Amino acid sequence: MLEKVKNQKLITNAWQIFLLIALIWFFTTVFTRQAPEWDNMEELVWASSFEWGYQKHPPLPSWIIYPLTMLFGKVIWLPFALGFTSVVFSQWIVYNLYIKICKQTRDAIPPHAPLVFVLTGSMILYYTVRGGDYNHNSMQLWSIAAMFYFYYSAWVIERSTEFENHQKKTYLFFWILLGLFTGLAFLSKYSAVVQIIVLFVHFLFEKRFLKKKALFGFFISITVCLLIMSPHLFWLYEQTSQGQGPLFYARESLNESSTYATKLIELFSGFLLTQVLRVSPVIIAIYLLIKLSKNSDESKLVLEPKKDLKTTWWKRFSQKDRVFLVFFALGPTLVALLIGIIFGQKIEAKWAVTFYLGIGILGALVAREIEVMQFVKKILWLHLIFAIGYGLIVGPGADYLGKQGRGNFPSKKLSEEINLRWQENSAITHGAPISFIAGDTWIIGNVMINDPVSRGRNIKAWIDANDLESPWLTNEDKKKPLLILMDYTPTPSGKWWRGGHPPSAKVMELFAKAPVNGVVSIPWTSNKNAPPLQVQWAILPSGEER
């Protein structure tokens, strides 16, 4: 009886477990990093205005972080907090989806199974190492999860033999919410089309289109989705007609001059292999489930007398639900692979963040009745160990070994040195703080997030001195003294840049006009033999031609 009470309390507090995992990763990330990830910095710099879209992506993630920067400032911890919050919300939604699916087994699966499935999936790198990346991929997690939840919820009512009048309003409401969250997913990133294809194929596979109520709901969802997206779609049409906007960025990202055979090799050795490696930590959770299933003392487990202990949870699902769970867990990856194979299309591994929301269902293949408290404790310990270990590797460990990376980038020291140079030239700056800055996103962003005056709130970024990339700028902004920053020796590591990107032609043109300039040299790591970070700075007085 006591065991039953403990398990019930654990299930009731499931969201607190998800939050605890997020806090473990959040605090270890904040305490071990000196600078954010690239995507986090990008979002902080973009958080300067409400736009219907940005040149690289749709607007929703920037809409969310912008008002928060006005409240807290453009601080390093903010995107980490938002990234992990997105993970928690998505886990909570998926948890409730599993609850709904398990209920269809009429208690053949224990009530703690949904928690086990989510915690099994929590080991994946997207929920952990990359969970703190607040970008357009991670911001899709909760909306994609909600899409699957409301799609399935409508289907459950549709499958019921007791489709009564009081269920019709709920049924229609689920379709409306499906359209709403699909629109929000698209407003985060257009890659939501992959999950839309998965759900559409399932809709066809189950022949739901043969039912008038399902077909009506389907068109209701499309209508709601288009209504939600209509302002952005209008903006997108205008941008595309001018030969700019996210669609042109996407085209450039997908553009590859390599042969079809080379693309296929990259698809399997790059995209698919990376996904296998990222999902592989789930094997640890599956191993725990196997061990706990074998070691559980059946006399301590609270079970119905007729429950079959030898049957895995997977076999207790109905055939229809097993098919849906396969679509949920593996469908997006298979769709992406088919797109790459059929169209010879480049598929980046980093785009697959939202593909594995349902991967925790792999635990159902091996799990039987277990003492769930033991499993939860072990998973929490694993998260703590991995979080601290990863944080030490990318932060203090890399610093000690002289390895240059984003995690140990001397962000605060760079900002202090640049602010000092600005103050030394008060004849040009008129003693005012930095409020207008041009350069590549990474270098200028590191100055903004360490701004001692307004925490970056009052600094306008002129990304690559490109007005199109900086829609928040006004004519009045351009009349202010301009700080120009360029990485003196951009240092690529493989194909990734660890410092700033090479300056644009416009930035170099402005730099050449500046009457004062110089170079700051800062140790990147504590290793004396490691090369320093060198950043060129210049100040262009107000009134100069821009």
Order of alpha helices (4+ residues) and beta strands (2+ residues): alpha-alpha-alpha-alpha-alpha-alpha-alpha-alpha-alpha-alpha-alpha-alpha-alpha-alpha-alpha-alpha-alpha-alpha-alpha-alpha-beta-alpha-beta-beta-beta-beta-alpha-beta-beta
